[in-house]
Amino acid sequence: MNDLRADCTRCFALCCVVPAFAKSVDFAIDKPARTPCPNLRDDFRCGIHTKLRDTGFTGCTVYDCFGAGQQVAQVTFGGTSRRDDPASAATMFDVFPVMRRLHELLWYLTEVLGLEPARALRPAARDLKATIEALTAGTPDELLALDVGPYWERANALLLRASEVVRGKGKNRRGADLIGKDLKGANMRASNLRGAYLIGTNLKGADLRLVDFIGADLRGANLSGADLTGSFFLTQAQVDAAKGDRTTKLPPPLTRPPHWH
């Protein structure tokens, strides 16, 4: 999944320009869309990268483009930055969110290929993944004309089937509002937590093995000592948004965030 991980050294800081920020607990300032963050340097690097959390920019630390930034910068626009070609900026900004949606799909489809219980779905997942990879190599005009929705629908059908196979008879808590709930030590093994609201939820020591986390909001959730072994459709951004410690068990290829220490 290395190509689906953000590599800021090969990007033109698109995530620091394209999205809008709203002053909140996640961002210290308001920033309109398509406007460079005031912390962005001329070399496309963040001037406060090592102090983002301490200076009120937690939202930046949990954003994930799934590698779309470097794909747009190095492939779609051939390494030519908007500084080198100012006329390309508007098109580049339009292409970025399209590419991000495609790369997010690739992340989930790649994970399906690694789910042993769902091996019967691998041919379909592999074919769809190859189709989407071909789309990511398109020209700016081709990408802007692309309707990503149908590909998400096809992928979602596969993801749902994979989830059912892996989880078996686990509980369905899809979209559940569990904000701030005390679920310390809870047995939630093989649950469907798709799109669940887990903001500030106490999941300390909870059994979260084989859980489907796609789209779940884990901001501020306490995962200290929780066991997420075998959980799937969980992204690094979701993990980064949560709290945890050295006893939290994460599935590969996810890693323990530095701020957990």
PADRENGU-40387 format. One record per residue: residue in one letter; x, y, z of N, C-alpha, C in turn. Coordinates in steps of 0.05 Angstrom, whole numbers, padded with zeros to 5 digits, always signed. Example, Ala and Ser with C-alpha at 12.3 -4.5 7.8 and 13.67 -1.06 7.14 Angstrom:
a+00264-00114+00156+00246-00090+00156+00264-00066+00156;s+00257-00045+00142+00273-00021+00143+00258+00001+00157;
This chain:
m+00016-00024+00000+00000+00000+00000+00017+00025+00000;n+00043+00023-00005+00061+00046-00004+00052+00069-00022;d+00042+00062-00046+00034+00083-00065+00008+00097-00055;l-00005+00085-00035-00030+00097-00025-00025+00111+00001;r+00000+00116+00007+00007+00132+00031+00017+00159+00022;a+00009+00180+00036+00018+00207+00029+00048+00209+00030;d+00059+00221+00009+00088+00227+00009+00090+00257+00003;c+00091+00273+00024+00091+00302+00021+00115+00313+00006;t+00137+00297+00005+00161+00306-00008+00157+00306-00039;r+00137+00293-00048+00132+00291-00077+00106+00305-00085;c+00095+00320-00067+00070+00334-00072+00075+00364-00073;f+00055+00379-00081+00057+00409-00081+00038+00421-00060;a+00037+00407-00037+00022+00417-00014-00008+00422-00021;l-00019+00405-00037-00047+00408-00045-00067+00407-00021;c-00060+00391-00001-00078+00389+00022-00077+00414+00039;c-00056+00431+00035-00053+00456+00050-00066+00480+00036;v-00077+00474+00012-00089+00495-00004-00118+00489-00011;v-00123+00466-00021-00150+00459-00032-00172+00459-00011;p-00170+00445+00011-00192+00444+00031-00196+00470+00045;a-00220+00474+00054-00227+00497+00072-00224+00489+00101;f-00214+00507+00118-00213+00502+00147-00233+00520+00160;a-00246+00509+00181-00263+00525+00198-00252+00526+00226;k-00249+00550+00237-00237+00552+00264-00253+00535+00284;s-00239+00517+00297-00252+00498+00315-00231+00484+00332;v-00239+00463+00345-00219+00448+00361-00199+00435+00343;d-00205+00432+00317-00187+00419+00298-00168+00439+00284;f-00178+00464+00281-00162+00484+00267-00163+00511+00282;a-00139+00523+00284-00137+00548+00299-00147+00572+00283;i-00152+00569+00257-00160+00592+00241-00182+00583+00221;d-00194+00603+00208-00211+00599+00185-00193+00601+00160;k-00197+00583+00142-00183+00584+00116-00201+00577+00093;p-00206+00596+00075-00223+00590+00052-00211+00568+00034;a-00228+00554+00019-00218+00534+00001-00200+00547-00021;r-00181+00532-00030-00163+00541-00051-00145+00565-00043;t-00143+00569-00018-00126+00590-00007-00103+00577+00009;p-00078+00584+00004-00056+00572+00018-00058+00577+00048;c-00053+00557+00064-00051+00561+00093-00028+00581+00099;p-00032+00598+00118-00010+00618+00124+00015+00605+00135;n+00013+00579+00143+00036+00565+00153+00052+00552+00130;l+00042+00553+00106+00055+00540+00083+00078+00557+00073;r+00101+00544+00071+00125+00558+00062+00127+00558+00031;d+00146+00573+00020+00149+00574-00009+00159+00548-00021;d+00170+00530-00005+00180+00505-00015+00159+00483-00013;f+00134+00491-00009+00111+00472-00006+00113+00455+00019;r+00126+00465+00040+00128+00450+00065+00115+00466+00087;c+00105+00453+00107+00092+00466+00130+00112+00477+00149;g+00109+00503+00156+00127+00516+00174+00125+00508+00203;i+00102+00494+00210+00098+00486+00238+00092+00456+00239;h+00103+00441+00220+00097+00412+00218+00101+00397+00244;t+00122+00404+00258+00129+00390+00283+00113+00400+00307;k+00097+00421+00303+00083+00433+00325+00053+00436+00319;l+00043+00421+00300+00015+00424+00291-00005+00420+00314;r-00001+00399+00330-00020+00394+00352-00018+00415+00373;d+00006+00424+00379+00010+00444+00400+00000+00471+00392;t-00003+00476+00366-00012+00503+00357-00040+00503+00347;g-00055+00482+00352-00084+00482+00346-00091+00472+00318;f-00073+00457+00306-00079+00446+00279-00080+00416+00279;t-00094+00405+00298-00097+00376+00300-00109+00364+00275;g-00128+00379+00262-00141+00370+00238-00121+00363+00216;c-00099+00378+00215-00079+00373+00194-00065+00346+00199;t-00062+00339+00224-00047+00314+00230-00064+00289+00225;v-00090+00292+00221-00106+00268+00216-00118+00267+00188;y-00108+00285+00171-00117+00285+00143-00101+00265+00127;d-00114+00250+00110-00100+00230+00093-00110+00233+00064;c-00092+00237+00046-00099+00239+00018-00097+00212+00004;f-00087+00191+00018-00083+00164+00007-00064+00165-00017;g-00045+00183-00016-00026+00185-00038-00035+00200-00062;a-00059+00211-00061-00069+00226-00084-00053+00250-00091;g-00041+00263-00070-00026+00287-00075-00002+00283-00093;q+00014+00262-00087+00037+00258-00104+00030+00247-00132;q+00007+00233-00133-00003+00223-00159-00010+00247-00177;v-00024+00266-00166-00032+00290-00182-00007+00305-00190;a+00011+00309-00170+00035+00326-00175+00054+00313-00195;q+00060+00287-00191+00081+00275-00206+00072+00260-00232;v+00047+00251-00232+00037+00236-00255+00018+00254-00272;t-00003+00263-00259-00023+00279-00275-00011+00304-00287;f+00007+00317-00271+00019+00342-00280+00049+00340-00285;g+00058+00315-00285+00086+00310-00294+00107+00324-00278;g+00102+00330-00253+00122+00343-00236+00124+00373-00239;t+00106+00385-00255+00106+00414-00259+00087+00427-00239;s+00098+00442-00221+00083+00454-00199+00067+00479-00209;r+00049+00487-00193+00033+00511-00200+00051+00536-00199;r+00073+00535-00185+00092+00557-00186+00106+00559-00213;d+00112+00535-00224+00125+00534-00251+00105+00541-00273;d+00080+00534-00268+00059+00539-00288+00034+00548-00274;p+00032+00574-00267+00010+00585-00252-00017+00580-00264;a-00018+00577-00291-00043+00573-00305-00055+00546-00299;s-00039+00527-00288-00048+00500-00283-00061+00498-00255;a-00058+00518-00239-00067+00516-00211-00096+00509-00208;a-00114+00523-00221-00143+00518-00218-00150+00489-00226;t-00138+00480-00248-00144+00453-00257-00133+00432-00237;m-00109+00438-00227-00097+00420-00208-00114+00418-00183;f-00125+00440-00174-00142+00441-00150-00168+00425-00155;d-00178+00426-00179-00202+00411-00186-00197+00381-00187;v-00174+00374-00197-00167+00345-00201-00162+00331-00174;f-00150+00346-00155-00142+00333-00130-00164+00318-00116;p-00188+00330-00110-00208+00315-00096-00218+00290-00112;v-00218+00292-00138-00225+00268-00155-00205+00246-00150;m-00180+00253-00151-00159+00233-00147-00160+00221-00119;r-00166+00238-00100-00167+00228-00072-00189+00207-00069;r-00212+00211-00081-00234+00192-00080-00226+00166-00093;l-00211+00167-00115-00202+00143-00129-00182+00128-00112;h-00163+00143-00099-00143+00130-00083-00154+00118-00058;e-00175+00131-00047-00188+00119-00023-00201+00092-00030;l-00213+00091-00054-00224+00066-00063-00203+00045-00066;l-00180+00052-00077-00158+00034-00081-00148+00023-00054;w-00148+00040-00033-00140+00031-00007-00158+00009+00003;y-00184+00013+00001-00203-00008+00011-00202-00033-00006;l-00200-00030-00032-00199-00054-00049-00174-00070-00045;t-00152-00056-00040-00127-00070-00033-00130-00086-00007;e-00144-00075+00011-00148-00089+00037-00166-00114+00033;v-00186-00112+00015-00202-00135+00009-00185-00158-00001;l-00165-00152-00017-00147-00172-00028-00131-00187-00007;g-00128-00174+00017-00113-00187+00038-00130-00200+00059;l-00157-00200+00056-00175-00212+00076-00178-00242+00068;e-00166-00259+00082-00166-00288+00076-00194-00299+00075;p-00212-00293+00094-00239-00304+00093-00255-00295+00068;a-00247-00273+00056-00261-00262+00033-00246-00268+00007;r-00230-00290+00007-00214-00296-00017-00230-00300-00042;a-00255-00309-00039-00272-00313-00062-00279-00287-00077;l-00276-00265-00063-00281-00239-00075-00257-00226-00088;r-00234-00240-00086-00209-00228-00096-00210-00223-00126;p-00220-00241-00143-00220-00235-00171-00235-00210-00178;a-00259-00206-00166-00275-00182-00172-00261-00157-00161;a-00249-00160-00137-00235-00137-00126-00210-00130-00142;r-00196-00150-00152-00172-00145-00168-00179-00132-00194;d-00201-00140-00207-00209-00128-00232-00217-00099-00229;l-00233-00094-00208-00241-00066-00203-00218-00049-00196;k-00199-00059-00180-00176-00044-00173-00159-00037-00198;a-00156-00056-00216-00141-00050-00241-00155-00028-00257;t-00182-00029-00258-00197-00009-00273-00193+00018-00261;i-00194+00020-00234-00190+00046-00221-00162+00056-00224;e-00142+00038-00222-00114+00047-00226-00110+00059-00253;a-00124+00048-00273-00121+00059-00300-00133+00087-00301;l-00155+00091-00287-00167+00117-00286-00149+00138-00274;t-00133+00130-00253-00116+00149-00240-00093+00159-00258;a-00089+00145-00280-00068+00153-00298-00078+00171-00320;g-00103+00179-00318-00116+00196-00339-00105+00224-00339;t-00112+00238-00360-00104+00266-00363-00122+00283-00345;p-00114+00308-00340-00131+00326-00324-00160+00327-00334;d-00163+00330-00360-00190+00332-00372-00205+00306-00368;e-00192+00284-00371-00206+00258-00367-00215+00255-00338;l-00198+00263-00320-00205+00261-00291-00228+00279-00284;l-00228+00304-00295-00249+00323-00288-00276+00314-00300;a-00275+00299-00321-00300+00290-00334-00310+00264-00321;l-00294+00253-00303-00301+00226-00291-00322+00228-00270;d-00341+00210-00271-00361+00207-00249-00352+00184-00232;v-00342+00190-00208-00331+00170-00191-00353+00154-00177;g-00376+00165-00175-00398+00152-00161-00403+00123-00168;p-00406+00116-00193-00411+00088-00200-00389+00069-00191;y-00365+00078-00191-00343+00061-00182-00344+00057-00152;w-00353+00077-00137-00357+00074-00108-00379+00054-00103;e-00401+00055-00119-00423+00037-00116-00414+00008-00120;r-00399+00004-00141-00389-00023-00147-00370-00033-00124;a-00353-00015-00115-00334-00022-00094-00349-00027-00068;n-00369-00011-00062-00383-00014-00037-00397-00041-00035;a-00408-00050-00057-00420-00076-00057-00400-00098-00049;l-00376-00096-00060-00355-00115-00053-00347-00112-00023;l-00344-00087-00014-00336-00083+00013-00357-00094+00033;l-00382-00090+00027-00403-00101+00044-00402-00131+00045;r-00399-00143+00022-00397-00173+00022-00373-00183+00037;a-00351-00169+00034-00326-00177+00048-00331-00174+00078;s-00344-00153+00086-00349-00148+00115-00366-00170+00127;e-00387-00178+00112-00405-00199+00122-00390-00225+00125;v-00373-00231+00106-00358-00257+00107-00339-00257+00130;v-00324-00235+00134-00304-00234+00155-00317-00233+00183;r-00338-00218+00186-00350-00214+00212-00369-00237+00221;g-00379-00252+00202-00397-00273+00209-00423-00262+00221;k-00429-00270+00246-00454-00262+00259-00450-00239+00279;g-00430-00223+00274-00425-00200+00292-00448-00180+00291;k-00450-00164+00312-00472-00145+00314-00470-00122+00294;n-00493-00113+00285-00494-00091+00266-00499-00065+00281;r-00478-00048+00283-00481-00022+00296-00474+00000+00276;r-00482-00005+00252-00476+00014+00230-00489+00041+00237;g-00473+00063+00235-00483+00090+00240-00491+00095+00269;a-00484+00078+00287-00492+00081+00315-00481+00107+00327;d-00497+00120+00344-00488+00144+00358-00477+00135+00386;l-00451+00133+00387-00438+00124+00412-00420+00146+00423;i-00426+00170+00416-00410+00193+00425-00409+00195+00455;g-00384+00195+00466-00380+00198+00494-00388+00175+00512;k-00396+00153+00500-00405+00130+00515-00382+00117+00530;d-00388+00105+00553-00368+00090+00568-00370+00060+00560;l-00353+00052+00542-00353+00024+00533-00327+00010+00541;k-00317+00018+00564-00293+00006+00574-00296-00024+00576;g-00277-00039+00564-00277-00068+00566-00299-00082+00551;a-00314-00067+00534-00337-00078+00521-00329-00099+00500;n-00345-00120+00497-00341-00140+00476-00355-00131+00451;m-00340-00120+00432-00352-00111+00407-00340-00126+00384;r-00331-00149+00390-00317-00166+00369-00336-00170+00345;a-00324-00167+00321-00338-00172+00296-00362-00154+00291;s-00363-00131+00304-00385-00113+00300-00382-00097+00274;n-00405-00089+00264-00405-00071+00241-00407-00043+00252;l-00385-00027+00251-00385+00000+00261-00382+00020+00238;r-00392+00012+00215-00391+00030+00192-00405+00056+00198;g-00391+00078+00194-00403+00104+00198-00411+00110+00226;a-00402+00094+00246-00410+00099+00273-00397+00124+00284;y-00410+00137+00303-00400+00161+00316-00387+00153+00343;l-00361+00153+00344-00346+00144+00367-00330+00167+00379;i-00339+00191+00375-00324+00215+00384-00323+00215+00415;g-00299+00214+00425-00295+00215+00454-00305+00190+00469;t-00310+00169+00454-00320+00144+00467-00298+00130+00482;n-00304+00120+00506-00284+00106+00521-00285+00076+00513;l-00265+00068+00497-00263+00041+00488-00238+00027+00501;k-00230+00038+00524-00206+00027+00537-00210-00003+00543;g-00191-00019+00533-00191-00047+00538-00213-00062+00523;a-00227-00049+00504-00249-00062+00490-00238-00083+00470;d-00255-00103+00465-00249-00123+00445-00260-00114+00419;l-00243-00104+00401-00251-00093+00376-00239-00110+00353;r-00235-00135+00358-00224-00153+00337-00245-00157+00315;l-00236-00159+00291-00253-00165+00268-00275-00144+00264;v-00271-00120+00272-00291-00099+00269-00288-00084+00243;d-00310-00079+00230-00311-00063+00205-00313-00033+00213;f-00291-00018+00208-00290+00010+00217-00294+00030+00194;i-00303+00022+00171-00303+00041+00149-00321+00065+00155;g-00309+00088+00152-00324+00113+00157-00330+00120+00185;a-00321+00104+00205-00326+00110+00233-00311+00135+00242;d-00323+00151+00259-00310+00175+00269-00298+00169+00296;l-00272+00167+00297-00257+00159+00322-00243+00183+00335;r-00251+00207+00329-00238+00230+00341-00240+00230+00371;g-00217+00229+00384-00216+00230+00413-00225+00204+00427;a-00231+00183+00412-00238+00158+00424-00214+00146+00439;n-00219+00135+00462-00197+00123+00478-00194+00094+00472;l-00172+00087+00457-00167+00060+00449-00145+00048+00466;s-00139+00059+00489-00117+00049+00506-00123+00020+00514;g-00105+00002+00508-00108-00026+00516-00128-00041+00499;a-00140-00028+00479-00160-00041+00463-00147-00060+00443;d-00161-00081+00435-00150-00100+00416-00165-00097+00390;l-00151-00087+00370-00162-00083+00343-00151-00103+00324;t-00140-00125+00334-00129-00146+00316-00149-00155+00296;g-00141-00156+00271-00159-00166+00250-00181-00146+00242;s-00182-00122+00255-00202-00103+00246-00195-00094+00218;f-00214-00084+00203-00209-00078+00175-00224-00053+00167;f-00216-00043+00143-00226-00018+00132-00222+00005+00152;l-00200+00003+00166-00191+00023+00185-00167+00038+00173;t-00168+00064+00173-00146+00079+00161-00128+00091+00182;q-00104+00099+00173-00085+00112+00192-00096+00138+00202;a-00111+00152+00186-00123+00178+00194-00142+00173+00218;q-00158+00152+00217-00176+00146+00239-00161+00140+00264;v-00139+00124+00262-00123+00118+00285-00110+00143+00296;d-00100+00160+00278-00087+00184+00287-00106+00203+00302;a-00131+00201+00295-00151+00218+00308-00159+00209+00336;a-00152+00184+00342-00160+00172+00368-00137+00175+00388;k-00143+00165+00412-00123+00164+00433-00116+00135+00439;g-00092+00130+00447-00084+00102+00453-00058+00101+00468;d-00048+00077+00471-00022+00074+00486-00007+00051+00475;r+00015+00044+00488+00032+00022+00478+00019-00005+00479;t-00003-00007+00494-00016-00033+00496-00039-00037+00476;t-00045-00016+00461-00065-00018+00440-00055-00035+00417;k-00071-00055+00409-00063-00073+00388-00076-00065+00362;l-00059-00058+00342-00069-00048+00316-00063-00069+00294;p-00080-00069+00274-00075-00088+00251-00054-00075+00233;p-00037-00091+00220-00019-00080+00200-00035-00072+00176;p-00026-00052+00161+00000-00038+00163-00002-00012+00180;l-00022-00010+00197-00025+00015+00212-00005+00016+00235;t+00003+00040+00242+00024+00044+00262+00014+00062+00285;r+00027+00059+00307+00019+00074+00331+00028+00103+00328;p+00010+00123+00329+00017+00151+00325+00036+00161+00347;p+00054+00179+00339+00073+00190+00359+00060+00202+00383;h+00037+00215+00380+00025+00229+00402+00013+00210+00423;w+00011+00184+00416+00001+00164+00436+00022+00160+00458;h+00047+00167+00453+00067+00163+00473+00067+00186+00493;
